[in-house]
Amino acid sequence: MATLTSLFQSAVESIIPLTVLLGLLIFVHEMGHFLVAKYFKVRVEVFSLGFGPKIFKFKKGDTVYALSAIPLGGYVKMFGDDPTATVDDAQKAHSFTHKPVGQRIAVVLAGPIMNFLFAILIFAAVALLGEQAIAPKVGDIAQDSVAYAQGFRSGDAVKSVGSEPVETWDEMMQKIQASGDRTVAVEVQRGDKTETLQITPKLADNKNPLSWDRVVGEVTGLSPQSRSTFIGIRDPKSLAGAAGLKTGDHIKKVNGTDLTKWRELRELLPAAVASGELKIEAERGLLDEKTADKPETITASINTKNMKADSAETALSALGIEFPELYLAGTEKNSPAAKAGLQVGDRLISIDGTPVTSFEQVASTIRSYGDRQTSNQASKDSAPAPLNVVISRDGAEKTVALAPNVKERMNQQGKEERRYEIGISPLVVDALPSTVLLNLSNPLSAAVRGFDQTVKWTSLTVLSFVRLFQGEVSPKNVGGFFSIGAMAKKSWQIGAPQFLHVMAIISINLFVLNLLPVPVLDGGHLVFYTVEAIKGAPLSMRKMEIAQQVGLVLLLGLMVFALWNDATRMFFN
C-alpha cells in the first residue's frame, strides 16, 4: 500500500502538467461549440472552464467568460437551450432551440470534432519537433526460440522486410504480421555485414487485444528487449564480492568501455579478464526508491593476472558474478514471502528439493500449487503442504516454508486471471531499447503524419471500447482523473514531445467518449437531434428527461468506477 505522504507528493507534482493538459483540451472542446454557435448567430451567455462556483470571470459582449472551481470539464451556456423556456419572437433568431436541427447538430458536433482536429495538430507538432520511436533492432534472442531458428541473432538491425525499408520496430512488426504463412525476405545488418534471412511467420492468434486482426503472422521470441547489466553476487567472499560489488549493482563500465546490456558484458568479459586488471564501474541504489534519483557510484578493481577465462561463463563464475533473475528485487507487503521473512537480495536455490535455474521455472512451480491443492481435496486432506523454498543470503543457505495464495492479476492481454503466487519479484531489468528519431521538416508531411496518427489512435480507442464490452479486456483497465494525472506527470518529466503525444491521445479519447450515444454527452444530444431530423418533430420532453436522467446516472457511475480503479491502483498496488 502506498504511503499517504508519497501519494500527496505525487499529487502535488501532477498539478501543473494535469492543469495544462486538461485545461487546453477542455478549452479546445468548448471553443468548438462556441465558435459554431456564434457562426449561426446563437447568443452564448457563458463560456466556462470548469464547473461550480466561478473563481474568475469577465464579460465581453453577450458572453461571460469564467474560470470555475471544479476542473473536471467545462461548458458553453447558450441562450434558449432550455426547450421548456418561453422565448420572445424577437429573440428566437438568437435562441439555440429555435435554430434548424441541422445547425443544432453542427453546434453539438463541433466540440468533439475540435478535439479530433486538435489531435492532428499536436501529432503534426510532435513530428516537427522529433519523435522517439523504438528502432528495428533485435534484442536478446534465446537459442531455443523460433526467432533464432529462423536466423535472427541478438543485436541484428533490421533494414527491410519484403524489400520494403523499415524505420521503426512497429513498422517492422506490421510487415511481419501481415506475412503469415508466407516466406518473406528480411535484410539485417549484423556487425559490419549485411545478411538476408528467409523467414516464414506462422499464423497464430493475435495476443494483442487492441488489434482488429484476430490472426497474424508470428515469430516467437522476436523482441526489442535486452537484459540490463544488473548483477547478482552469491558469495560476498568471491572476487567480485571482496572487491566491493553487491547484488543489485548496475555495471556501467568495464575497463573504460560503456555497457548497457548483459550480452555486451558477456562478450567483453573474457578479454577484459585476460588483460590482467579488471576495473568495474557500477551504480548502487537504483532499485531503492529513496536513492534511485541519486545513485552511488562504485568502482571495483580486481587483479585477474592468474585467472583463466576462455569464455563468459568461466569468467563470470571465477569472479562470482551471475545473472540476477533468481535474486529477489522485492517482496509484496503481507504476502506469504514477506511473512516468511524473505528479503531483497535473497537468492532462490530450490523449491521442494528441485534446484531452480530460471525465474520462469519458479513461477511455473508456484502456479502449479493449485494442482497440488486439487489433489489434496480429492484425497480429503485438510490443506496442501507448503512449499519448502531454499534461499541463499550472504552466502548462507536457509529453508523457509511458503503456502502460496491466490491473487487476481492483470495479464499482458488486459484480462484478469487468478493465479497462485508468493509475492516476489525477480531482479530482472530491461535495458532501454535502441531508439530512432523520427523528424519531419516539411509542414505538409507533418500534417499527413498527424492525420495518420490521429486515425490510428482513434481506431485503437474505439477498439478498446469494443473489447471492453466484449469482455476481452478487464474493466479494471478503465482509468479516471488520477490516471490521467499520472500520465501527464510522467510524460511532462520526459519532455515536450512525449507530453504532447499523451495530450493528443487524451484529446482523441475525449472525441470518442463524447460521441457515445449517452444522454448528457454530446453523442446523446446528437441522437435526439438525428431522431428529430428523421421524424420532422422533436422527441417529447418526457422522453428526453428520462433519457437525460438515465444518462446522468450512467455517466456518474462510470466516473465513480474509474475513480475506484484509480484508488485501488494507488493504495493497493
Summary of the structure (lengths in Angstrom):
residues: 573
radius of gyration: 29.6
end to end distance: 6.3
largest distance: 102.7
contacts: 1738
relative contact order: 0.12
helix: 43%
strand: 25%
